[in-house]
Amino acid sequence: MAEVSTQSGSVAALDTETGAARAVATLGLMLFLSMVPVTLLVAPLKELVGVRYGAGSFWTHSFMSINMVGAILASPLIALLSDSGAVRRRVASVALAADAVLLSAMNVAPSLKWLLLLRFFEGAAHILAISTLMAIAAGWATDSRRGRTMGIVGSAMMLGTACGTRLGGEVWKHLPGSVFLVSGLISVAASAVVLFLVREAPGTDRPRRSIRDVAALLRTRGALLVAYAYAFVDRFCVGVVVSTLVLFFADVHGLEPAARGRLLVLFLVPFALLVYPAGRLADRIGRAWPLAAGSALFGVVFGAYGYASTEAMALLMVLSGVVSAVMFAPNLALCADLAPAEGRGAAFTGFNIAGSVGFLLGPLAGGLFYAAAARHMAEASAYRLTFLATGATEVLCAAVTLPFLLRLRRRGMTR
């Protein structure tokens, strides 16, 4: 009888593990689809904003930041909705549907002012969808498999970013007047699939929470600030990549949107493919060293962008993808480690908002720094100095936070 009981328990555990794997794979697909529409706009940024509306460098950069302003200002509501008593998949589905409407409306925006207003609200809708899906994924992750689970999440997001960036250049090449419409169609498809296929882990029923409860949760989880610091700096650098670096490709290297997209894909595909192995590595050796070392190495590679030829830039993009994966997966796992089960939506909303602030400031800082430098030196030199300063923020973040990461590990708060 004991043997039968043991066998039944093993079968039940296997069924549970298989179900969890399927649920996480489905969530990975949804996060992939959620990232494609917004990154479709990266490669043709100059044409969609600068050329179409006659916008200068600052306002072209601003298009990649204003959506993050919307996400930041809506963050209390986002945290409340992602941890509310409502079914999270419904919240994510509605958010993606709203994202689809706003992206499609950008196609007929009569002026730059209207385009930026739509982009502002689109940012809030998109971050709500992403935060909610990440919270669902964290609910399926056991303590021993959290790194690899969040690695799947990160890999899916980066693969969606890579595909969106590459697809954006091709859509502009063949359907230049339909980039926003294609983005909207993909987002509405993701909304429908989320509603019917995504499911939450058993035992994740949550009481309704007020905005005050969410704020209190984030105040009492100070250790999350370490994960948030990396999220901020990493997205700050990504903000510079999708704005200043893309303009650098156009202005200094003379590349067309499709060629810019191809270079960015060399960054994003290794990133996407290696996030899952990096998550497994973080489960084995811990979060601290991969996170800090990856960040510092990324900073060094970033600083080299301005010195590279077009051919050498391809190698730097691949190296950027590799080291970014090494640091990204451990940071997702760290956030999941430190987040209480009943407040994962709030914790990941904080994570995404920290990243959103970084992504907001990256294009603005990159644009302002470049503009100031360009008054005193040649265009190529101004870009070079901008990339050096940006890379230095990664190195500084690693140096400052490593002692805190090691302390969290000693206290058993993370692995």
Wavefront OBJ file of the C-alpha trace (Angstrom):
o trace
v 0.000 0.000 0.000
v 2.842 2.365 0.843
v 4.428 1.603 -2.532
v 1.152 2.350 -4.337
v 0.802 5.605 -2.387
v 4.342 6.616 -3.301
v 3.750 5.848 -6.977
v 0.504 7.856 -6.956
v 2.299 10.776 -5.366
v 5.045 10.613 -7.998
v 2.505 10.547 -10.830
v 0.630 13.510 -9.327
v 3.875 15.453 -8.965
v 4.804 14.656 -12.567
v 1.383 15.774 -13.800
v 1.704 18.999 -11.809
v 5.193 19.637 -13.204
v 4.028 18.946 -16.760
v 1.052 21.259 -16.324
v 3.296 23.985 -14.948
v 5.705 23.600 -17.872
v 2.837 23.939 -20.359
v 1.462 26.985 -18.544
v 4.864 28.700 -18.501
v 5.420 27.878 -22.196
v 2.037 29.429 -23.017
v 2.918 32.526 -20.996
v 6.227 32.730 -22.843
v 4.359 32.763 -26.149
v 2.043 35.500 -24.873
v 4.936 37.648 -23.683
v 6.591 37.136 -27.070
v 3.454 38.361 -28.855
v 3.124 41.267 -26.422
v 6.621 42.569 -27.186
v 6.485 42.365 -30.992
v 4.017 45.258 -31.596
v 5.871 47.898 -29.577
v 9.334 46.965 -30.867
v 8.069 46.990 -34.451
v 8.427 50.777 -34.195
v 12.162 50.837 -33.342
v 13.952 50.367 -36.682
v 11.852 52.925 -38.643
v 11.849 55.418 -35.732
v 13.421 58.238 -37.746
v 10.935 57.824 -40.608
v 7.824 57.309 -38.430
v 8.434 60.391 -36.304
v 11.273 62.575 -37.592
v 10.490 62.484 -41.305
v 6.697 62.113 -41.092
v 6.186 65.052 -38.726
v 9.357 67.041 -39.384
v 10.440 66.455 -35.780
v 13.929 67.278 -34.559
v 16.267 64.887 -32.734
v 14.838 65.623 -29.266
v 11.204 64.967 -30.212
v 12.169 61.862 -32.166
v 13.923 60.596 -29.019
v 10.843 61.591 -27.003
v 8.628 59.137 -28.880
v 10.630 56.327 -27.255
v 10.162 57.909 -23.805
v 6.660 59.367 -23.588
v 5.062 55.915 -23.339
v 7.108 55.320 -20.214
v 5.772 58.540 -18.696
v 2.282 57.091 -19.097
v 3.370 53.814 -17.503
v 5.009 55.571 -14.551
v 2.062 57.847 -13.814
v -0.342 54.911 -14.032
v 1.842 52.636 -11.865
v -0.370 52.691 -8.722
v -3.378 51.628 -10.789
v -1.299 49.035 -12.663
v -0.081 47.481 -9.403
v -3.629 47.445 -8.043
v -5.094 45.771 -11.135
v -2.331 43.161 -11.473
v -2.907 42.002 -7.863
v -6.668 42.607 -7.702
v -9.318 40.018 -7.059
v -10.031 39.936 -10.789
v -8.683 37.113 -12.943
v -5.251 38.234 -14.083
v -5.596 36.829 -17.599
v -8.663 39.045 -18.151
v -6.706 42.073 -16.970
v -3.868 41.209 -19.372
v -6.275 40.593 -22.253
v -8.075 43.926 -21.816
v -4.743 45.751 -21.523
v -3.513 44.216 -24.786
v -6.771 45.108 -26.525
v -6.365 48.729 -25.379
v -2.773 48.649 -26.618
v -4.024 47.479 -30.025
v -6.515 50.344 -30.312
v -3.931 52.962 -29.332
v -1.250 51.624 -31.686
v -3.695 51.554 -34.595
v -4.857 55.093 -33.835
v -1.270 56.344 -34.216
v -1.574 55.585 -37.923
v -3.998 58.475 -38.329
v -2.542 60.887 -35.769
v -2.902 64.324 -37.413
v 0.069 65.898 -35.671
v 3.095 65.121 -33.537
v 1.168 66.285 -30.470
v -1.572 63.690 -31.055
v 0.986 60.982 -31.808
v 2.761 61.577 -28.492
v -0.556 61.701 -26.597
v -1.563 58.295 -27.972
v 1.901 56.964 -27.208
v 1.538 58.196 -23.612
v -1.586 56.082 -22.998
v -0.192 53.151 -24.965
v 2.680 52.888 -22.491
v 0.308 52.444 -19.538
v -1.668 49.724 -21.334
v 1.432 47.816 -22.396
v 3.117 47.818 -18.984
v -0.135 46.627 -17.365
v -0.230 43.655 -19.756
v 3.437 42.766 -19.267
v 3.366 43.125 -15.459
v 0.276 40.936 -15.177
v 1.663 38.177 -17.408
v 4.968 38.201 -15.489
v 3.085 37.901 -12.199
v 1.180 34.865 -13.525
v 4.461 33.262 -14.613
v 6.053 33.867 -11.202
v 3.102 32.065 -9.633
v 4.023 28.876 -11.526
v 7.697 28.994 -10.432
v 8.855 26.784 -7.560
v 11.792 27.911 -5.427
v 14.215 25.472 -7.077
v 13.145 26.336 -10.629
v 12.554 30.067 -10.318
v 15.655 31.053 -12.287
v 14.792 28.884 -15.282
v 11.100 29.854 -15.176
v 11.922 33.543 -15.228
v 14.590 32.733 -17.818
v 11.825 31.456 -20.110
v 9.904 34.678 -19.447
v 12.918 36.842 -20.229
v 13.850 34.800 -23.274
v 10.342 35.117 -24.702
v 10.330 38.866 -24.156
v 13.716 39.329 -25.786
v 12.853 37.055 -28.709
v 9.697 39.122 -29.223
v 11.808 42.269 -29.099
v 14.248 40.808 -31.638
v 11.497 39.696 -34.014
v 9.643 42.987 -33.673
v 12.764 45.012 -34.363
v 13.644 42.940 -37.422
v 10.059 42.861 -38.675
v 9.735 46.626 -38.259
v 12.453 47.290 -40.810
v 10.845 44.907 -43.289
v 7.307 46.265 -42.765
v 8.608 49.769 -43.393
v 10.345 48.569 -46.548
v 7.241 46.899 -48.040
v 4.307 48.653 -46.258
v 5.641 52.011 -45.059
v 2.169 53.394 -44.374
v 1.010 50.446 -42.266
v 3.584 49.976 -39.482
v 1.198 51.135 -36.745
v -1.677 49.063 -38.155
v 0.430 45.888 -38.248
v 1.425 46.557 -34.630
v -2.213 46.908 -33.635
v -3.231 43.676 -35.386
v -0.551 41.676 -33.580
v -1.574 43.159 -30.222
v -5.264 42.355 -30.695
v -4.337 38.779 -31.658
v -2.298 38.494 -28.450
v -5.284 39.797 -26.475
v -7.546 37.059 -27.808
v -5.030 34.277 -27.230
v -4.328 35.404 -23.649
v -8.029 35.336 -22.820
v -8.515 31.744 -23.972
v -5.181 30.001 -23.326
v -3.506 31.525 -20.276
v -4.254 30.033 -16.859
v -3.004 30.787 -13.359
v -1.319 28.449 -10.885
v -3.589 26.764 -8.311
v -3.847 28.549 -4.990
v -3.254 32.039 -6.380
v -6.610 33.486 -5.321
v -6.017 37.007 -4.043
v -8.079 39.353 -1.910
v -8.877 42.712 -3.414
v -6.141 45.183 -2.533
v -6.220 48.933 -2.289
v -3.591 51.249 -3.706
v -2.528 51.942 -0.103
v -1.914 48.213 0.461
v 0.241 48.009 -2.652
v 2.275 51.057 -1.621
v 2.790 49.582 1.849
v 3.962 46.298 0.347
v 6.600 48.011 -1.765
v 7.762 50.140 1.175
v 8.320 47.093 3.378
v 10.252 45.163 0.735
v 13.305 47.405 0.562
v 15.495 44.596 -0.778
v 13.573 44.831 -4.056
v 15.379 48.110 -4.668
v 18.482 46.150 -5.694
v 16.558 44.382 -8.475
v 14.917 47.677 -9.378
v 18.302 49.416 -9.635
v 19.457 46.926 -12.257
v 16.126 47.142 -14.068
v 16.504 50.929 -14.180
v 20.086 50.989 -15.470
v 19.579 48.164 -17.969
v 16.512 49.788 -19.500
v 18.267 53.170 -19.419
v 20.916 51.671 -21.706
v 18.296 49.981 -23.877
v 16.594 53.370 -24.208
v 19.838 54.772 -25.594
v 20.128 51.771 -27.940
v 16.650 52.161 -29.476
v 17.040 55.901 -29.952
v 20.586 57.289 -30.014
v 22.214 54.120 -31.367
v 19.556 53.748 -34.078
v 20.120 57.385 -35.101
v 23.893 56.745 -34.993
v 23.415 53.902 -37.463
v 21.542 56.294 -39.763
v 23.638 59.454 -39.334
v 27.186 58.069 -39.101
v 26.970 54.686 -40.827
v 24.286 55.730 -43.359
v 22.176 52.600 -42.847
v 18.581 52.190 -44.050
v 15.831 50.970 -41.639
v 16.137 47.318 -42.737
v 19.913 47.356 -42.163
v 19.455 49.017 -38.766
v 16.975 46.300 -37.858
v 19.435 43.578 -38.874
v 22.138 45.009 -36.610
v 19.764 45.231 -33.646
v 18.690 41.627 -34.232
v 22.333 40.577 -33.805
v 22.039 42.007 -30.295
v 18.595 40.684 -29.479
v 18.668 37.107 -30.802
v 21.665 35.946 -28.706
v 20.041 37.776 -25.797
v 16.776 35.889 -26.304
v 18.366 32.472 -26.857
v 20.682 32.688 -23.844
v 18.297 34.060 -21.205
v 16.953 30.588 -20.366
v 20.431 28.997 -19.967
v 21.404 32.045 -17.909
v 18.378 31.409 -15.684
v 19.490 27.811 -15.145
v 22.982 29.074 -14.324
v 21.496 31.486 -11.784
v 19.671 28.555 -10.140
v 22.977 26.715 -9.868
v 25.477 29.387 -8.787
v 23.193 32.148 -7.509
v 22.148 35.591 -8.704
v 24.872 37.933 -7.428
v 27.924 37.279 -9.592
v 26.201 36.764 -12.966
v 24.171 39.926 -12.372
v 27.083 42.154 -11.359
v 29.639 40.728 -13.807
v 27.210 40.800 -16.727
v 26.325 44.409 -16.004
v 29.955 45.524 -15.833
v 30.864 43.711 -19.057
v 27.872 45.178 -20.860
v 29.027 48.634 -19.827
v 32.465 48.035 -21.327
v 31.026 46.751 -24.609
v 28.546 49.638 -24.753
v 31.356 52.156 -24.447
v 33.004 50.653 -27.528
v 30.050 51.299 -29.874
v 31.274 54.690 -31.019
v 34.687 53.336 -32.054
v 33.476 50.441 -34.217
v 33.169 50.213 -37.975
v 29.946 48.850 -39.461
v 31.518 45.389 -39.706
v 32.889 45.469 -36.149
v 29.559 46.755 -34.867
v 28.008 43.402 -35.781
v 30.390 41.634 -33.389
v 29.710 44.163 -30.627
v 25.979 43.612 -31.029
v 26.439 39.852 -30.550
v 28.638 40.410 -27.477
v 26.046 42.820 -26.078
v 23.361 40.171 -26.424
v 25.438 37.531 -24.644
v 26.345 39.623 -21.593
v 22.847 41.123 -21.388
v 21.356 37.631 -21.091
v 23.825 36.770 -18.333
v 22.545 39.663 -16.194
v 18.875 39.816 -17.197
v 17.722 36.334 -16.132
v 19.278 36.560 -12.624
v 17.588 39.909 -12.075
v 14.154 38.508 -12.948
v 14.828 35.590 -10.597
v 16.005 37.980 -7.871
v 12.770 39.955 -8.106
v 10.748 36.733 -7.909
v 12.820 35.585 -4.890
v 12.136 38.786 -2.979
v 8.447 39.159 -3.924
v 5.759 37.794 -1.554
v 3.326 35.390 -3.203
v 0.330 37.642 -2.565
v 2.048 40.696 -4.006
v 3.929 39.435 -7.044
v 1.935 41.664 -9.365
v 2.906 44.717 -7.330
v 6.537 43.592 -7.122
v 6.811 43.072 -10.877
v 4.933 46.299 -11.512
v 7.650 48.009 -9.470
v 10.268 46.147 -11.486
v 8.706 47.243 -14.760
v 8.194 50.799 -13.581
v 11.859 51.040 -12.534
v 12.697 49.832 -16.019
v 10.208 52.277 -17.502
v 11.854 55.202 -15.710
v 15.181 54.048 -17.120
v 13.720 53.659 -20.581
v 12.147 57.112 -20.257
v 15.392 58.785 -19.253
v 17.636 56.840 -21.649
v 16.445 58.431 -24.892
v 16.115 61.853 -23.252
v 19.560 61.715 -21.639
v 21.093 60.269 -24.791
v 19.527 62.973 -26.943
v 20.433 65.834 -24.611
v 23.968 64.582 -23.983
v 24.580 64.100 -27.699
v 23.135 67.523 -28.560
v 25.326 69.239 -25.974
v 28.436 67.380 -27.096
v 27.717 68.038 -30.791
v 28.023 71.786 -30.183
v 31.710 71.348 -29.361
v 32.848 68.406 -31.497
v 32.174 66.423 -34.657
v 29.033 64.324 -34.965
v 30.849 60.985 -34.650
v 32.786 62.175 -31.595
v 29.591 63.347 -29.892
v 28.028 59.926 -30.374
v 31.218 58.281 -29.094
v 31.154 60.317 -25.887
v 27.461 59.553 -25.376
v 28.071 55.792 -25.559
v 31.024 55.993 -23.162
v 28.951 57.854 -20.581
v 26.073 55.394 -20.939
v 28.315 52.350 -20.531
v 29.787 53.867 -17.380
v 26.363 53.717 -15.691
v 26.367 49.898 -15.995
v 29.832 49.584 -14.486
v 28.906 51.933 -11.636
v 25.690 50.020 -10.893
v 27.586 46.736 -10.615
v 30.217 48.222 -8.311
v 27.680 49.835 -5.962
v 25.196 46.958 -5.697
v 27.472 43.900 -5.454
v 27.913 44.204 -1.647
v 24.116 44.345 -1.235
v 23.639 41.296 -3.461
v 26.133 39.279 -1.439
v 24.447 40.359 1.796
v 21.033 39.224 0.538
v 22.509 35.834 -0.337
v 24.095 35.440 3.099
v 20.738 36.191 4.727
v 19.030 33.527 2.628
v 16.740 36.022 0.903
v 17.970 34.908 -2.508
v 20.181 32.201 -3.923
l 1 2 3 4 5 6 7 8 9 10 11 12 13 14 15 16 17 18 19 20 21 22 23 24 25 26 27 28 29 30 31 32 33 34 35 36 37 38 39 40 41 42 43 44 45 46 47 48 49 50 51 52 53 54 55 56 57 58 59 60 61 62 63 64 65 66 67 68 69 70 71 72 73 74 75 76 77 78 79 80 81 82 83 84 85 86 87 88 89 90 91 92 93 94 95 96 97 98 99 100 101 102 103 104 105 106 107 108 109 110 111 112 113 114 115 116 117 118 119 120 121 122 123 124 125 126 127 128 129 130 131 132 133 134 135 136 137 138 139 140 141 142 143 144 145 146 147 148 149 150 151 152 153 154 155 156 157 158 159 160 161 162 163 164 165 166 167 168 169 170 171 172 173 174 175 176 177 178 179 180 181 182 183 184 185 186 187 188 189 190 191 192 193 194 195 196 197 198 199 200 201 202 203 204 205 206 207 208 209 210 211 212 213 214 215 216 217 218 219 220 221 222 223 224 225 226 227 228 229 230 231 232 233 234 235 236 237 238 239 240 241 242 243 244 245 246 247 248 249 250 251 252 253 254 255 256 257 258 259 260 261 262 263 264 265 266 267 268 269 270 271 272 273 274 275 276 277 278 279 280 281 282 283 284 285 286 287 288 289 290 291 292 293 294 295 296 297 298 299 300 301 302 303 304 305 306 307 308 309 310 311 312 313 314 315 316 317 318 319 320 321 322 323 324 325 326 327 328 329 330 331 332 333 334 335 336 337 338 339 340 341 342 343 344 345 346 347 348 349 350 351 352 353 354 355 356 357 358 359 360 361 362 363 364 365 366 367 368 369 370 371 372 373 374 375 376 377 378 379 380 381 382 383 384 385 386 387 388 389 390 391 392 393 394 395 396 397 398 399 400 401 402 403 404 405 406 407 408 409 410 411 412 413 414 415
